[in-house]
Structures are given as structure tokens and as C-alpha cells.
């Protein structure tokens, strides 16, 4: 039974060991994971920019996350999105 809902940010997706651990825990239904397209784009952009992945692998990685957790994608209302950008 799932008790918590968690929005994971790009800073959590970027370090692969942490990402793997948290997504495996979500897959085991220890919590409900949520993310936005903006979060996934930021994480994969940084993975490419830091030479951790090539663009093709980053795109497949993003698709894998979205396929594995299709219910996790959330939309961030435009007015809320700009409140949290720095």
C-alpha cells in the first residue's frame, strides 16, 4: 500500500545511483512518484551537458521513465512554474 506522494526534481534524477534507488522504490510501490516534463527535460539536458549521456541515450532514458511511470507525469500550471524558477 502506498502512503506518500513525492515529486522528484531534476537534481534527484541527475545522480544515477540516487535516481535508480528512488525509482526502484517507486516501482516497488513504497511511494507514488511524480514529475513534470520540465523536470525530465532539465535532468536529461544536464546529463548531456555534463557528458554523462549522449543525446540519444538521454532521450531513451526519458522515454523509459515515462513508460515505466505513465501516471507520474504532472502538468505544472504556467503561473506556478514561474514562481519556482530562479
Secondary structure as GFF3:
##gff-version 3
##sequence-region A 1 86
A	DSSP	beta_strand	5	7	.	.	.	ID=ss1
A	DSSP	alpha_helix	10	14	.	.	.	ID=ss2
A	DSSP	alpha_helix	16	27	.	.	.	ID=ss3
A	DSSP	beta_strand	32	36	.	.	.	ID=ss4
A	DSSP	alpha_helix	37	49	.	.	.	ID=ss5
A	DSSP	alpha_helix	55	68	.	.	.	ID=ss6
A	DSSP	three_ten_helix	70	72	.	.	.	ID=ss7
A	DSSP	beta_strand	73	74	.	.	.	ID=ss8
A	DSSP	alpha_helix	78	84	.	.	.	ID=ss9
###
